[in-house]
């Protein structure tokens, strides 16, 4: 589940990509609420079908920082 951090308009934005099996909306809502309750961050959630996100054989990069 990669997380992308970007900045723009004086704020930082977080986008999370996740895979869902049944209900994309419910999966996205669950992830959004977990981030909000644990980190006080409300990310944009993109849920895609299982098998869509790339797999890695080595240690996965979980946070991708696009800020300059």
Residue frames relative to the residue before (quaternion, step in Angstrom):
aa qw qx qy qz dx dy dz
X 1.0000 0.0000 0.0000 0.0000 0.00 0.00 0.00
X 0.1250 -0.8254 0.5463 0.0681 3.61 0.08 1.22
X 0.1947 -0.7510 0.6232 0.0987 3.51 -1.19 0.72
X 0.1747 -0.7863 0.5891 0.0648 3.58 -0.80 1.08
X 0.1356 -0.7753 0.6137 0.0627 3.57 -0.92 0.96
X 0.0265 0.7853 -0.6159 0.0562 3.56 -0.82 1.07
X 0.2230 -0.7539 0.5908 0.1812 3.56 -1.25 0.20
X 0.2076 0.7614 -0.5939 0.1562 3.51 -1.18 0.62
X 0.8368 0.1411 -0.1337 0.5118 3.55 -1.10 0.72
X 0.7032 -0.4965 0.2710 0.4307 3.57 1.01 0.79
X 0.7278 0.3479 -0.2522 0.5345 3.60 1.19 0.22
X 0.4116 -0.6782 0.5453 0.2707 3.51 -1.31 0.28
X 0.2037 -0.7887 0.5744 0.0814 3.54 -1.02 0.86
X 0.1660 -0.7705 0.6098 0.0830 3.56 -1.09 0.77
X 0.0462 -0.7711 0.6350 0.0049 3.55 -0.92 1.00
X 0.1394 -0.7896 0.5953 0.0520 3.57 -0.85 0.99
X 0.1828 -0.7534 0.6231 0.1033 3.56 -0.98 0.91
X 0.0548 0.8041 -0.5865 0.0803 3.57 -0.78 1.02
X 0.3668 -0.7023 0.5600 0.2420 3.53 -1.25 0.44
X 0.1022 -0.8002 0.5899 0.0347 3.55 -1.02 0.84
X 0.3722 -0.7508 0.5077 0.1999 3.56 -1.07 0.71
X 0.8188 0.2436 -0.1079 0.5086 3.60 0.85 -0.89
X 0.8288 0.0171 0.0520 0.5568 3.56 0.28 -1.28
X 0.3358 -0.7678 0.5118 0.1891 3.56 -0.35 1.24
X 0.6563 0.5157 -0.3184 0.4495 3.59 0.93 -0.87
X 0.6723 0.4909 -0.2995 0.4662 3.59 0.89 -0.91
X 0.6335 0.5219 -0.3284 0.4673 3.60 0.98 -0.82
X 0.6646 0.5081 -0.2966 0.4607 3.59 0.91 -0.91
X 0.6543 0.5108 -0.3070 0.4655 3.58 0.97 -0.87
X 0.6417 0.5284 -0.3175 0.4564 3.59 0.99 -0.85
X 0.6714 0.4860 -0.2961 0.4747 3.59 0.88 -0.94
X 0.6403 0.5357 -0.3211 0.4472 3.58 0.94 -0.90
X 0.6841 0.4846 -0.2850 0.4647 3.59 0.89 -0.92
X 0.6275 0.5274 -0.3399 0.4611 3.61 1.02 -0.72
X 0.6498 0.4983 -0.3181 0.4778 3.59 0.92 -0.86
X 0.6718 0.5127 -0.3013 0.4417 3.56 0.88 -0.96
X 0.7163 0.4521 -0.2655 0.4604 3.61 0.88 -0.88
X 0.7442 0.4146 -0.2291 0.4709 3.61 0.99 -0.77
X 0.8193 0.2518 -0.0929 0.5066 3.59 0.97 -0.86
X 0.3542 -0.7455 0.4770 0.3020 3.59 1.30 -0.17
X 0.5338 0.5590 -0.4161 0.4790 3.55 1.10 0.86
X 0.1678 -0.7697 0.6069 0.1058 3.57 -0.96 0.86
X 0.1327 -0.8388 0.5250 0.0563 3.59 -0.12 1.27
X 0.4738 -0.5659 0.5659 0.3674 3.50 -1.39 0.18
X 0.1885 -0.8022 0.5613 0.0770 3.59 -0.80 1.01
X 0.0747 -0.7566 0.6484 0.0396 3.54 -1.01 0.91
X 0.0671 -0.7974 0.5997 0.0069 3.59 -0.50 1.19
X 0.0724 -0.8048 0.5888 -0.0197 3.54 -0.82 1.10
X 0.6486 -0.5168 0.3658 0.4225 3.61 -1.18 0.35
X 0.6138 -0.5506 0.4247 0.3738 3.56 -1.18 0.64
X 0.7642 0.3321 -0.2739 0.4803 3.56 -0.97 0.94
X 0.5424 0.6427 -0.3843 0.3810 3.58 1.31 -0.13
X 0.6993 0.4544 -0.2747 0.4786 3.59 0.90 -0.90
X 0.5491 -0.6374 0.4230 0.3367 3.59 -1.01 0.75
X 0.3326 -0.7172 0.5820 0.1905 3.55 -1.15 0.70
X 0.1588 -0.7778 0.5994 0.1028 3.55 -1.17 0.54
X 0.3902 -0.7113 0.5343 0.2372 3.55 -1.09 0.70
X 0.6911 0.4063 -0.2585 0.5390 3.56 1.25 -0.40
X 0.7451 -0.3644 0.2836 0.4813 3.55 -1.29 -0.14
X 0.3954 -0.7426 0.4987 0.2088 3.57 -0.76 1.09
X 0.3615 -0.6850 0.5846 0.2415 3.55 -1.14 0.69
X 0.2370 -0.8320 0.4934 0.0905 3.56 -0.28 1.30
X 0.7719 0.2186 -0.1240 0.5839 3.59 1.06 -0.74
X 0.0935 -0.7826 0.6150 0.0224 3.56 -0.77 1.07
X 0.1728 -0.8179 0.5465 0.0492 3.55 -0.41 1.30
X 0.1331 -0.8172 0.5601 0.0264 3.57 -0.50 1.26
X 0.4492 0.6967 -0.4551 0.3251 3.60 1.28 0.06
X 0.3720 -0.7249 0.5340 0.2259 3.55 -1.18 0.55
